[in-house]
């Protein structure tokens, strides 16, 4: 169940920039993404046109050609192009590369289109590469003006929130600034510096803010630091001193490029492969290729129709689609596996339930893996009810097949007996004794037959009652028996019928108990699955919160060192809010209160016979998983 990947031999357009100035999603690209059920690591690149973005994306794809390098003056890439390849270092992940139309294309002359492109790449990416040339100076910062417009097009929550922009860093991708054709020495105040220190220095604020000019200088820097908590910088030498080589990059060999450039490119790729994680939606939900296609459609539609994309609203809409699909997919898996694994009739009901539980457990994992944001557990209940329904259908088929097999066996072994009765062969002196002997032989042969299934005793009891009634009639006319012997034999025959009926009642009671135990095991397993998923989500959320806290602590300390106490205090308040949120994830009550009533209602609807033990069961499973969570935390 690691998921399915799909590899493209060349890039294809994901989001097209139409002649009418609109953005539309390519249905063929969505159709391709639908095949990918693996988590996706989405790396996109943006920047001014003619800055060599496509070269870096081709290197990430492990190919020399793919994205159009287009070394003409005219910009080549229109819209957002996609290339899906197996991730080179993360097993069971697909690497999705997004190469974007160059920002600031003079032929296009549409600033709205640029911010749409930038916003969509931010919303869809795990890592966002901003590609520029020369140095990170004021001009370079000014050209990154699109960061300041993100708050106008992107919302995290559907409800108005004053601290909306402070939450961006929790959901935005890694920000990687790639500075191409860098020709300076990495020095700050006469001291050698790293690439990251070079970026941090470029993002320092002008202190104090005494004028509108100072505020204009600081504003884009503040936003870049607030929106993108994890930032990285790479500088690249010019690939070659030969102008012809630069115009023919997709055809020349690496030996013709500068070793420094090749080493810098390798370091860049290694970092992206190592640090860019699977794309996450709000609430830390891992995105698959199939879901990425739907996200692209929904985000593009939201921006085109309402000029704003709300992460929470899109996640809710997608969750309904995915949860419905999760129910059907998992139920179909259960049904398919039962047909493949269960040979009807099973020897015992225990055999049937054991096989069913194996298939249920696998189907449950499949459902829980795909479903998300099922707040009221509506889809969870639907799934459980559907599995119970399908299991009952298989159980009924098991009974039916068992009856068919048993009836065939009884007909086979009892055929001569029935013929003899019809001919009157036992209606003679001593015929009763011969009938008893023949009937016992039939019973022994029947019970020795394998593969009769769960209805073996019930079916035989039906025929035994029929034969014993014939036996009673025979013994009444058998002249070889005295009246006293007839009375004794009739009592034995009736007792045999009673014993058989009692045995059938015991079998039915045993089956009823097994059904109840299976139902209880089914519910317990599913409750356990819900809490284990809850624990996993809390672990991921806690880790995300810890990273966010560390990022904001770094910014707070930086502002304090620069003398921006107001900014430092703002970050400190954000840190406190995140710490409180982290504490909630560890609070024991959070493992009971939010889901107790919901799960109780689900269990009572699915298994009303367990209503008396439901509350204790839910508390027990929650406590069990919580203890393990605390250990692993």
ABEGO torsion letter per residue (X at the ends): XAEBBBBBABBBBABBBBAAGBBBBBAAAAAAAAABABBBBBBBBBEBBGAGAAAAAAAAAGBABGBBAGABABBABBEBBBBBBBBAABBGBBBBBBBBBBBGBAAAGBAAAAAAAAAAAAAABABBBBBBBEBBBAAAAAAAAAAAAAAAABBABABBBAAAAAAAAAABBBBBBBBBGBABBBBBGGBBBBAAAAAAAAABBBOBBABAAAAAAAAAAAAAAAABABBBBBBBBBABABAAAAAAAAABBAAABBAAAAAAAAAAAAAAAAABBBBBBBGGBBBBAAAAAAAAAAAAAAAAAAGBBBAAAAAAAAAAAAAAAAAAAAAAAAAAAAAAABBOBBABAAAAAAAAAAAAAAAAAAAAAABBGBAAGAAAAAAAAAAAAAAAAAAAAAAAAAAAAAAAAAAAAAAAAAAAAAAGAABBBGAAAAAAAAAAAAAAAAAABBGAEAAAAAAAAAAAAAAAAAAAAAAAABAABBAAAAAAAAAAAAAAAAAAAAAAAAAAAAAAAAAAAAAAAAAAAAAAAAAAAAAAAAAAAAAAAAAAAAAAAAAAAAAAAAGBAAAAAAAAAAAAAAAAAAAAAABAAAAAAAAAAAAAAAAAAABAAAAAAAAAAAAAAAAAAAAAAAAAX
